[in-house]
């Protein structure tokens, strides 16, 4: 039998977080400004969510649209403020102009996390060479997850890449968990699970009214049931 799949849901506020936990989410990704694909939320928002739910939280460290690091001093300062607000897991990812990892920026921010677990987000889907990027990042402390659709355009196009990377699990640069997100639908799940994927990430898919509306506990519960049903198969 497969392991219980991890279900991560994007939360923008306390209401989202409570609904996602009620629906069966295992973890939340906390962001703001989805028009910019998710920026760092206010420390006060993180503190309010931390007080409202008891599941894991991963907080975005990103201060501008795109995948350049931008203001590193601000990012490092935010990391400290967020840790004081109760955050102990993070999401980040910065690319250099050549499409490789911006190691100077990533290392500086990771150093400010003092060993906290973190996810390298969908910047990997814009990397010039995914395999090279993984090997660049392989030895950084705390890195335990890649959030990826397998392609910049989403899971529909990235499915072969996701399955190929899952098959390399445990090899050099492939020790981290693959968490699939970005155009993910329920009909993708069986093939991904068969290929060894054990973590799934949803944002808009958890919101019947789109990003202008809240997370639906009922929708999250449907994802949870589908993932658990796949476990039981």
C-alpha positions in Angstrom: 0.0 0.0 0.0 1.2 3.5 -0.8 1.9 6.1 1.9 -0.9 8.5 2.8 -0.5 11.3 0.3 0.3 14.8 1.5 -2.2 17.5 0.6 -1.0 21.1 0.7 -3.5 24.0 0.2 -2.7 27.6 -0.4 -4.1 29.9 2.3 -4.4 33.6 2.1 -5.9 34.2 5.5 -7.3 32.7 8.6 -10.6 31.7 7.0 -8.8 29.8 4.3 -6.6 28.1 6.8 -9.5 26.9 9.0 -11.4 25.6 6.0 -8.4 23.8 4.5 -7.7 22.1 7.8 -11.4 21.1 8.2 -11.3 19.6 4.8 -8.3 17.4 5.5 -5.3 19.3 4.4 -2.0 18.2 5.9 -0.2 21.4 5.3 -0.7 25.0 4.2 1.3 27.3 1.9 0.8 30.9 3.2 1.0 33.7 0.6 -0.5 37.0 -0.4 -1.0 38.7 -3.8 -1.9 35.8 -6.1 -1.9 38.3 -9.0 1.9 38.1 -8.6 1.8 34.3 -8.2 2.2 34.6 -4.4 4.3 36.9 -2.3 5.3 36.9 1.4 2.3 37.5 3.7 2.4 39.8 6.7 3.8 38.4 9.9 0.6 39.3 11.6 -1.4 37.1 9.2 1.0 34.2 9.8 0.7 34.6 13.5 -3.2 34.6 13.3 -3.2 31.5 11.1 -0.7 29.8 13.4 -3.0 30.4 16.3 -6.1 29.1 14.4 -4.8 25.8 13.0 -2.4 23.1 14.2 -1.2 21.7 10.8 2.1 22.5 9.2 2.6 25.9 7.6 5.0 26.8 4.9 5.4 30.5 4.4 6.4 32.1 1.1 9.6 34.2 1.0 9.2 36.2 -2.2 8.9 40.0 -2.5 8.4 40.6 -6.2 6.8 38.9 -9.2 9.2 36.7 -11.2 12.0 34.6 -10.0 14.8 37.1 -9.3 15.5 37.4 -5.6 15.1 41.2 -5.5 15.8 42.9 -2.2 17.8 40.3 -0.2 18.1 42.5 2.9 14.3 42.7 2.9 13.9 38.9 2.4 16.4 38.2 5.3 14.5 40.6 7.5 11.2 39.1 6.7 12.5 35.6 7.5 13.4 36.8 11.0 10.0 38.5 11.5 8.2 35.4 10.2 10.1 33.1 12.5 9.2 35.4 15.4 5.5 35.2 14.3 5.7 31.4 14.6 6.8 30.3 11.2 9.2 27.3 11.1 8.8 26.1 7.5 9.3 28.2 4.3 9.0 28.3 0.5 11.5 30.1 -1.7 13.3 29.9 -5.1 15.5 32.3 -7.0 16.9 32.0 -10.5 19.9 33.8 -12.0 19.8 35.4 -15.4 21.3 32.2 -17.0 18.4 30.2 -15.7 20.3 28.4 -13.0 19.8 28.7 -9.3 20.8 32.1 -7.9 23.0 30.4 -5.3 24.2 33.5 -3.6 20.6 34.6 -3.0 19.3 31.2 -2.0 22.2 30.5 0.4 21.8 33.9 2.1 18.1 33.4 2.7 18.5 29.8 3.8 21.2 30.8 6.2 18.6 33.1 7.8 16.3 30.1 8.3 18.7 28.4 10.7 17.9 24.9 9.5 14.1 25.3 9.1 12.6 22.9 6.4 11.8 24.6 3.1 10.4 24.0 -0.4 12.1 25.2 -3.6 9.0 26.3 -5.5 8.0 26.4 -9.2 11.1 28.4 -10.2 12.4 24.9 -11.1 9.8 24.9 -13.9 11.5 27.9 -15.4 15.1 26.7 -14.9 17.3 26.2 -18.0 18.3 22.7 -16.7 16.2 21.1 -14.0 18.8 18.4 -13.3 21.6 20.8 -13.0 19.5 23.0 -10.6 18.7 20.1 -8.4 22.4 19.2 -8.1 23.3 22.9 -7.4 20.9 22.9 -4.5 21.3 19.3 -3.3 23.4 20.0 -0.2 21.6 23.0 1.2 20.3 22.5 4.7 16.6 22.2 5.2 15.6 21.6 1.6 13.2 18.7 1.6 10.6 19.4 -1.2 10.3 20.6 -4.8 7.0 22.2 -5.7 6.7 21.6 -9.5 4.3 21.0 -12.3 7.1 19.5 -14.5 6.7 22.3 -17.0 6.1 26.1 -16.8 2.8 25.6 -18.6 1.4 23.1 -16.0 0.9 19.5 -15.2 -0.7 18.6 -18.5 2.6 19.2 -20.3 4.9 18.4 -17.3 3.5 14.9 -16.5 6.3 12.9 -18.3 9.0 15.0 -16.6 7.3 14.5 -13.2 7.2 10.7 -13.7 10.8 10.6 -14.9 12.0 12.6 -11.9 10.0 10.4 -9.5 11.7 7.4 -10.9 15.1 8.9 -9.9 14.0 9.4 -6.3 16.9 8.9 -3.9 19.5 9.5 -6.5 21.9 12.5 -6.4 19.9 15.7 -6.5 16.6 13.7 -6.2 16.4 13.0 -2.5 13.8 15.6 -1.9 10.0 15.0 -2.1 8.2 16.0 -5.3 5.1 18.0 -4.5 3.0 18.4 -7.7 1.2 21.7 -8.2 0.3 24.0 -11.0 -2.7 23.2 -13.1 -3.2 20.0 -11.1 -6.5 18.2 -11.5 -8.0 15.2 -9.8 -7.8 13.2 -13.0 -4.0 13.6 -12.9 -3.8 11.9 -9.5 -4.0 8.2 -10.4 -1.1 8.3 -12.9 1.0 10.4 -10.6 0.4 8.1 -7.6 1.2 5.1 -9.8 4.5 6.8 -10.6 5.4 7.2 -7.0 4.3 10.8 -6.3 3.1 11.3 -2.7 2.5 15.0 -2.3 0.0 17.3 -4.0 -0.6 21.1 -3.9 -3.7 23.0 -4.8 -4.6 26.7 -4.8 -7.4 27.8 -7.2 -8.7 24.2 -7.3 -9.8 24.6 -3.7 -11.8 27.7 -4.4 -15.1 27.3 -6.3 -15.4 31.1 -6.8 -11.8 31.5 -7.9 -9.2 33.5 -6.2 -11.7 36.1 -5.2 -13.5 33.5 -3.0 -12.4 31.5 0.0 -11.1 27.9 0.3 -14.0 25.5 0.4 -13.7 22.8 3.1 -16.0 20.6 1.0 -13.7 20.8 -2.0 -10.6 20.1 0.0 -12.4 17.1 1.5 -13.1 15.8 -2.1 -9.4 15.9 -2.8 -8.6 14.3 0.6 -11.1 11.5 -0.2 -9.7 11.0 -3.7 -6.1 10.8 -2.4 -7.1 8.4 0.4 -9.2 6.3 -1.9 -6.1 5.9 -4.1 -4.2 4.8 -1.0 -6.8 2.2 -0.3 -6.9 0.8 -3.8 
